[in-house]
Amino acid sequence: QICVVFSEELKCWCRAVIKSIMYCTDHYKTECFLVDYAKYIFVKSKDIRVALEAFMQIPYRAKKCRLYRTKPVTLRIDFCEDTAKIVPANRWDSAATHYFQNLLK
């Protein structure tokens, strides 16, 4: 379900999909995916509103996508042989993700 959340970082109301809800010491925090900015944020439950129909008619600015046949790699360092090689990895590490996001910007 699409709702509207207030992003402290962006200082504006954004359309979002709720992914999970967790209880903190005195309030609930909700993990949301911002559909117009393609990023995940946490917001307090008091900062979530029902979206008006007119607001929902605006096309999304961001779309989830995949890079066809792009495989994750990592740098493997062998200290005994004093070598470094790029090898296939099981998942994307944080450095590769950060590098890719910088390329997109």
C-alpha positions in Angstrom: 0.0 0.0 0.0 1.3 3.4 -0.9 1.2 6.1 1.8 2.7 9.5 2.4 5.6 9.9 4.8 7.6 12.9 6.0 11.4 12.6 5.3 13.5 14.5 7.7 16.5 14.3 5.4 14.6 15.6 2.3 12.4 18.0 4.4 9.3 17.1 2.4 6.4 14.7 2.2 7.1 11.7 -0.1 5.2 8.7 -1.4 6.4 5.4 0.2 5.7 1.7 0.5 5.9 0.4 4.1 8.4 -2.5 4.4 8.5 -3.2 8.1 7.4 -1.8 11.5 9.4 -2.0 14.8 8.8 -0.8 18.3 11.4 1.6 19.8 11.4 2.8 23.5 8.5 5.2 23.2 7.2 5.0 19.6 7.0 2.8 16.5 9.5 3.2 13.6 8.6 2.2 10.1 11.0 1.3 7.3 9.7 2.8 4.1 10.8 2.6 0.5 10.5 6.1 -1.1 9.0 5.4 -4.6 10.1 8.7 -6.0 13.7 8.7 -4.7 14.4 4.9 -4.7 15.8 4.9 -1.2 14.9 3.3 2.2 14.3 5.4 5.2 13.0 5.0 8.8 10.2 7.3 9.9 8.1 7.6 13.1 4.6 6.3 12.9 3.3 9.8 13.5 4.8 11.0 10.3 2.8 8.6 8.1 -0.4 9.8 6.3 -3.0 8.3 3.9 -2.3 9.4 0.4 -4.9 11.5 -1.5 -6.1 10.1 -4.8 -4.8 13.1 -6.7 -1.3 12.6 -5.2 -1.3 9.0 -6.4 -2.0 9.9 -10.0 1.5 11.5 -10.4 3.8 9.0 -12.1 6.7 7.7 -10.0 10.1 9.2 -10.6 12.0 6.1 -9.7 11.5 2.6 -10.8 13.0 -0.6 -9.4 15.2 -2.3 -12.0 17.9 -4.9 -12.4 21.1 -4.9 -14.4 20.8 -7.8 -16.8 23.6 -10.3 -16.4 25.6 -8.1 -14.0 27.3 -10.3 -11.4 28.9 -9.1 -8.1 32.6 -9.3 -7.7 35.0 -8.8 -4.9 38.7 -8.2 -4.4 40.5 -11.3 -2.9 43.9 -10.5 -1.3 46.3 -13.3 -0.7 48.9 -12.1 1.8 51.1 -15.2 1.5 51.6 -14.8 -2.2 51.3 -11.0 -2.1 48.6 -10.9 -4.8 45.2 -9.4 -5.3 42.5 -10.7 -7.8 39.0 -9.7 -8.7 36.8 -12.8 -8.2 33.1 -13.6 -8.4 31.2 -13.1 -5.2 27.9 -14.4 -3.8 26.4 -11.0 -3.1 27.2 -7.3 -3.6 29.3 -5.9 -0.8 28.9 -2.3 0.6 31.9 -0.9 -1.3 30.6 -2.1 -4.7 27.1 -0.8 -3.9 28.5 2.6 -2.9 30.7 2.7 -6.0 27.7 1.9 -8.3 25.5 4.6 -6.6 28.3 7.2 -7.2 28.4 6.2 -10.9 24.6 6.8 -11.1 24.9 10.2 -9.6 
